[in-house]
Structure formats: C-alpha cells, structure tokens
Amino acid sequence: MAYPQRPLLIILSDETPDTEQADLTLAPGRIGAELKGVLRLRQEALRIFEQQQAAEQQITRLQEELANAKRIRHELEVLKNAIVRNVSHELRTPLLQIKSAVALLHEEVDEEKKTQLVALATNSTARLEVLVRNITMLGGSLETSSGPIILHDAMEAARRNLRRLWEHRDQTHRIQAEIPTSLPPVLADKQGISIVLQLLIDNALKFSQAAIYVETELIEDNEFVEVRVRDSGIGIARDQLDRIFEIFYQVDSSSTRAYGGMGVGLAIVRLILENHHVSIKVKSELGKGSIFSFKLPVVRL
Ligand code: ADP
C-alpha cells in the first residue's frame, strides 16, 4: 500500500466548501489556525500509516515463522513414521545375529571361534544401541527450548554419550575437542546442540581413522560462535553433499553397515538446527576429509 503523496489542495473562499475538488476550503481569516490543524492531522495520518506498515511486516514475519515451524513439524512426523516403518526390519537382523551368536557360544569349544561370536554379538548390540539412540533423539528433538548455554557443557554431554557408544571399540581418544570455557554463552537448546555434536562426531569417527577436531571460533564481530567438526576421513563427493541430509540417504550403505546407522543422523542434525533457525554447512573432498559447521548467536548477559 502506498501513502498518497499528492499535495493537499486547499481553496481559499468564504463560500460553501467544494468537497469534490478540494481537500479543504478555508475562510481567509482562519488560514493559520486551520492550516496547523490540517498539518497535525496529516502528521497523525502518516504516523498511523507507518504503524500499520510495521504491523503488516510483523504479521508477514510471524506467518513465515509459523509456516516454517509447521514444515519442520511435518518433516519430523515423516521422519518418525519412516523410522517406525523401518525399525522392525532394522531390529530383526542384529537381534537374530545376537541370538544365534549366544546360542552357538554355549556349544562352541574353539577359543578363536568363541572370540568371533562375541565380536559378532558385540557389533550387533552396538547397531541396536544406535537405532534406539536415534529414535530416542528424535523424540527429544521435537522440543527445543533455547536459552543461554555454555558450548563446553554441551560438548561434555556429547562426549559422555559417545564414550558409552564407542567404548568397546576404544575410539573416543581420537576426539580432540577444543571448546574454551571462556567462550561467551550462546542462544540454543543444550540437549539439541549436544545431540548435533554427538551425531557429527559419531559420523566423523565412523568415516575416518585419524584425529577428529571440534573447534569453535568467534565470528562476525563476536556476534556468533562458529562450531566445526573436522575429520580427515573418506570425504564426500560434491554431488552427494546435498543428498546426505535426506532421510535414509547413505552414500555407501555397505561401509556404514559395519558400524550400524541407517542414514537418519544428518536428517536429525538438520532438523534440530532448523528449529534453531540455523543451517548446517559442509565442506568435503573425497579422500581428504570433511568439515561440518554451524553458527550460533552469542548471548550478551
Ligand atoms: P548414517 O551415518 O547413519 O549412515 P547420516 O545421516 O548420519 O547416516 O549420514 C548420511 C551419510 O552421509 C552417511 O551414510 C555417509 O555416507 C555420509 N557421511 C556423513 N558424515 C560423513 C563424514 N564425516 N565423512 C564421510 N561421509 C559422511
């Protein structure tokens, strides 16, 4: 809507006002007082018009936020339904492996074979654990309530869970997390960010052999903290970079099968960060490694 910019048309006359043509018809003796009144009215109209414009902008913004929240909720529902549909299939294989390994262990006398059976049962248990963990995370990630959080604490919570998940493979010593306690608090959901870190580091552990670095940096005039999870593993081809955030997408399902996982981790990461109005970025080179990063706003207390 445009504010009418044409000048006021005022006719000076003692005669009856011509309302068709003029905005105002003034008796010459009252020009000063009338004009002041008109200008005041015009200023008031301008102020109301500006207020109305601001309110309209606010409504548009709220409508966009609502649409975004609805979209995220819908995607989460789709993700949940897809997981529920796949769960029985995903559960059956490791469960059968554990069952048969345990049954065979009873009768097996050969020590080497016994060790192999224990390893099979242990790996299958880990796969089950990942599945249960993803489902639990999905339940939790619906409720994000942001407040000032200390990233160091979120990282420690992620580390505790990763230790539990990776302890039997003795891999967690590869995690080099340098999140200074002196970093200012950021606006986020602590549990949500801890899950994001956990899933990104979990992938980095799966798809690399060497150290994994979790780094933070104050950027954009100290208004944001950028968090990066960097590995020097197998990397991801350029044409796969968008697809990896899709539900159930795996670049090579055979390699992930060794460690479990069903291609939902990055979809959960994306949804949790979208709930924060934050996007996830990835830089990667085949054979060289990957960097996943996102930024959170600093809270000035
Ligand atoms: P999952 O790890 O359970 O397969 P994700 O959704 O977490 O599922 O990841 C999707 C796919 O993206 C993985 O299967 C893998 O192909 C690729 N990917 C994710 N993180 C990395 C990484 N750090 N290095 C190489 N490939 C990765």
Boltz pocket constraint, residues with backbone or C-beta under 6 A from the ligand:
constraints:
  - pocket:
      binder: B
      contacts: [[A, 199], [A, 200], [A, 203], [A, 204], [A, 207], [A, 231], [A, 233], [A, 234], [A, 235], [A, 236], [A, 244], [A, 245], [A, 246], [A, 249], [A, 250], [A, 251], [A, 252], [A, 256], [A, 260], [A, 261], [A, 262], [A, 263], [A, 264], [A, 265], [A, 266], [A, 267], [A, 290]]
      max_distance: 6.0
